[in-house]
Amino acid sequence: LYEGYPILIAEDPERYINMLNNYLNNCFLLKYLEEFPAVLAKMKATKTDSFRLRALVFQNVHYLEMLYRLVREEYAEVIRMVPAIEAGLQQYEGNITKSRELTFCYNIAIAYFLEKVYPEALVWVNRILNEPKLEERQDIQSLSRIFQIVLHYQLDNRQVAEYLIQSAERYLRKKDKRQSPESIIVKHLKQALYAPAHEEKAVFVCLAQALESLKGLEEIKIWVKERLTA
């Protein structure tokens, strides 16, 4: 309907961009992925006459394309987007919300992690955790603490993993998250860290079973499965 009146788009491109953004977010939730390429192209082609609107197009287009690539398991394509995202975050600094910036960092870390480029994944996780204390996206900040432990465990940095597990346990107690998914993962990683080599697999079997009933955490579930089949 909106596109039937181009003059309205020309008069208020921000509203049109936001409509496209909302439309694609709902397509993502409904798994209507075939809509993404055409709608992203429309958003990119929308004429913008201000720095603020160009920043809006940048963050919406790159965020939505990342979601599209991740759900299609095109992790290498997400990694190819990284230079453009870094350049945009620098260019539009002050016009990108901290929430969106943290989301970019976390999704990039996931892409590197699932492509098994663990050192680069750690760089992006550390970028989140090195931020000053923030109110924005505390879910991402909390998950990043766990992700950091997983990465150091995978990289066999056992002393660092031990320290981070102790730190995470204190953090989770302070936040009253003793029964949270993060707490479950930390508990099993602690057991795996101290277990004899021949018992490590049994710990990961238990972790895999514990994760089955939890929503999300797909990247951790994939990693645990790969540890069991390695």
Contacts in CASP RR format, 6 or more apart in sequence:
PFRMAT RR
TARGET T0000
AUTHOR 0000-0000-0000
METHOD contacts of the structure
MODEL  1
LYEGYPILIAEDPERYINMLNNYLNNCFLLKYLEEFPAVLAKMKATKTDS
FRLRALVFQNVHYLEMLYRLVREEYAEVIRMVPAIEAGLQQYEGNITKSR
ELTFCYNIAIAYFLEKVYPEALVWVNRILNEPKLEERQDIQSLSRIFQIV
LHYQLDNRQVAEYLIQSAERYLRKKDKRQSPESIIVKHLKQALYAPAHEE
KAVFVCLAQALESLKGLEEIKIWVKERLTA
2 8 0 8 1.000
2 9 0 8 1.000
2 16 0 8 1.000
2 19 0 8 1.000
3 9 0 8 1.000
8 16 0 8 1.000
9 16 0 8 1.000
9 46 0 8 1.000
10 47 0 8 1.000
13 46 0 8 1.000
13 47 0 8 1.000
13 48 0 8 1.000
13 49 0 8 1.000
13 53 0 8 1.000
14 53 0 8 1.000
14 56 0 8 1.000
16 46 0 8 1.000
17 43 0 8 1.000
17 46 0 8 1.000
17 48 0 8 1.000
17 53 0 8 1.000
17 56 0 8 1.000
17 57 0 8 1.000
17 60 0 8 1.000
20 39 0 8 1.000
20 42 0 8 1.000
20 43 0 8 1.000
20 46 0 8 1.000
20 60 0 8 1.000
21 43 0 8 1.000
21 60 0 8 1.000
21 64 0 8 1.000
23 35 0 8 1.000
23 39 0 8 1.000
24 35 0 8 1.000
24 36 0 8 1.000
24 39 0 8 1.000
24 40 0 8 1.000
24 64 0 8 1.000
25 64 0 8 1.000
27 33 0 8 1.000
27 35 0 8 1.000
27 36 0 8 1.000
27 39 0 8 1.000
28 36 0 8 1.000
28 64 0 8 1.000
28 67 0 8 1.000
28 68 0 8 1.000
28 71 0 8 1.000
31 71 0 8 1.000
33 68 0 8 1.000
33 71 0 8 1.000
33 72 0 8 1.000
36 64 0 8 1.000
36 65 0 8 1.000
36 68 0 8 1.000
40 61 0 8 1.000
40 64 0 8 1.000
40 65 0 8 1.000
40 68 0 8 1.000
43 57 0 8 1.000
43 60 0 8 1.000
43 61 0 8 1.000
44 57 0 8 1.000
44 61 0 8 1.000
46 57 0 8 1.000
48 54 0 8 1.000
48 56 0 8 1.000
48 57 0 8 1.000
51 92 0 8 1.000
51 95 0 8 1.000
52 95 0 8 1.000
54 92 0 8 1.000
55 92 0 8 1.000
55 95 0 8 1.000
55 96 0 8 1.000
56 95 0 8 1.000
58 88 0 8 1.000
58 91 0 8 1.000
58 92 0 8 1.000
58 96 0 8 1.000
59 92 0 8 1.000
59 96 0 8 1.000
59 97 0 8 1.000
59 100 0 8 1.000
62 81 0 8 1.000
62 84 0 8 1.000
62 85 0 8 1.000
62 104 0 8 1.000
63 100 0 8 1.000
63 103 0 8 1.000
63 104 0 8 1.000
65 81 0 8 1.000
66 78 0 8 1.000
66 81 0 8 1.000
66 104 0 8 1.000
66 107 0 8 1.000
66 108 0 8 1.000
66 111 0 8 1.000
67 107 0 8 1.000
69 75 0 8 1.000
69 77 0 8 1.000
69 78 0 8 1.000
69 81 0 8 1.000
69 111 0 8 1.000
70 78 0 8 1.000
70 107 0 8 1.000
70 110 0 8 1.000
70 111 0 8 1.000
73 114 0 8 1.000
75 110 0 8 1.000
75 111 0 8 1.000
75 112 0 8 1.000
75 114 0 8 1.000
75 115 0 8 1.000
76 111 0 8 1.000
76 115 0 8 1.000
78 107 0 8 1.000
78 108 0 8 1.000
78 111 0 8 1.000
79 108 0 8 1.000
79 111 0 8 1.000
79 112 0 8 1.000
79 115 0 8 1.000
79 117 0 8 1.000
82 108 0 8 1.000
85 104 0 8 1.000
85 108 0 8 1.000
88 96 0 8 1.000
89 96 0 8 1.000
89 101 0 8 1.000
89 104 0 8 1.000
97 136 0 8 1.000
98 131 0 8 1.000
98 134 0 8 1.000
98 136 0 8 1.000
98 137 0 8 1.000
99 136 0 8 1.000
99 137 0 8 1.000
102 128 0 8 1.000
102 131 0 8 1.000
102 134 0 8 1.000
102 136 0 8 1.000
102 137 0 8 1.000
102 140 0 8 1.000
102 141 0 8 1.000
103 137 0 8 1.000
103 140 0 8 1.000
105 124 0 8 1.000
105 125 0 8 1.000
105 127 0 8 1.000
105 128 0 8 1.000
106 124 0 8 1.000
106 125 0 8 1.000
106 128 0 8 1.000
106 140 0 8 1.000
106 143 0 8 1.000
106 144 0 8 1.000
108 124 0 8 1.000
109 121 0 8 1.000
109 122 0 8 1.000
109 124 0 8 1.000
109 125 0 8 1.000
109 128 0 8 1.000
109 144 0 8 1.000
109 147 0 8 1.000
110 121 0 8 1.000
110 219 0 8 1.000
112 118 0 8 1.000
112 120 0 8 1.000
112 121 0 8 1.000
112 124 0 8 1.000
113 121 0 8 1.000
113 147 0 8 1.000
113 151 0 8 1.000
113 219 0 8 1.000
113 223 0 8 1.000
114 219 0 8 1.000
114 222 0 8 1.000
118 151 0 8 1.000
118 154 0 8 1.000
118 155 0 8 1.000
119 155 0 8 1.000
121 147 0 8 1.000
121 151 0 8 1.000
122 148 0 8 1.000
122 151 0 8 1.000
122 152 0 8 1.000
122 155 0 8 1.000
125 144 0 8 1.000
125 147 0 8 1.000
125 148 0 8 1.000
125 151 0 8 1.000
126 148 0 8 1.000
128 140 0 8 1.000
128 141 0 8 1.000
128 144 0 8 1.000
129 141 0 8 1.000
129 144 0 8 1.000
129 145 0 8 1.000
129 148 0 8 1.000
131 141 0 8 1.000
134 141 0 8 1.000
142 171 0 8 1.000
142 175 0 8 1.000
142 177 0 8 1.000
142 182 0 8 1.000
143 182 0 8 1.000
145 164 0 8 1.000
145 167 0 8 1.000
145 168 0 8 1.000
145 171 0 8 1.000
145 182 0 8 1.000
146 168 0 8 1.000
146 182 0 8 1.000
146 185 0 8 1.000
146 186 0 8 1.000
146 220 0 8 1.000
147 219 0 8 1.000
147 220 0 8 1.000
148 164 0 8 1.000
149 161 0 8 1.000
149 164 0 8 1.000
149 165 0 8 1.000
149 168 0 8 1.000
149 185 0 8 1.000
149 186 0 8 1.000
149 189 0 8 1.000
150 185 0 8 1.000
150 189 0 8 1.000
150 220 0 8 1.000
150 223 0 8 1.000
152 158 0 8 1.000
152 160 0 8 1.000
152 161 0 8 1.000
152 164 0 8 1.000
153 161 0 8 1.000
153 189 0 8 1.000
153 192 0 8 1.000
153 193 0 8 1.000
154 223 0 8 1.000
158 193 0 8 1.000
161 189 0 8 1.000
161 193 0 8 1.000
162 193 0 8 1.000
165 186 0 8 1.000
165 189 0 8 1.000
165 190 0 8 1.000
165 193 0 8 1.000
168 182 0 8 1.000
168 186 0 8 1.000
169 186 0 8 1.000
169 190 0 8 1.000
172 178 0 8 1.000
172 180 0 8 1.000
172 182 0 8 1.000
172 183 0 8 1.000
172 186 0 8 1.000
177 183 0 8 1.000
181 211 0 8 1.000
181 214 0 8 1.000
181 217 0 8 1.000
184 207 0 8 1.000
184 210 0 8 1.000
184 211 0 8 1.000
184 214 0 8 1.000
185 207 0 8 1.000
185 211 0 8 1.000
185 217 0 8 1.000
185 220 0 8 1.000
188 203 0 8 1.000
188 204 0 8 1.000
188 206 0 8 1.000
188 207 0 8 1.000
188 210 0 8 1.000
189 207 0 8 1.000
191 203 0 8 1.000
191 206 0 8 1.000
192 200 0 8 1.000
192 203 0 8 1.000
192 204 0 8 1.000
192 207 0 8 1.000
195 202 0 8 1.000
195 203 0 8 1.000
201 227 0 8 1.000
201 228 0 8 1.000
204 224 0 8 1.000
204 227 0 8 1.000
204 228 0 8 1.000
205 228 0 8 1.000
207 224 0 8 1.000
208 221 0 8 1.000
208 224 0 8 1.000
208 225 0 8 1.000
208 228 0 8 1.000
211 217 0 8 1.000
211 220 0 8 1.000
211 221 0 8 1.000
211 224 0 8 1.000
END
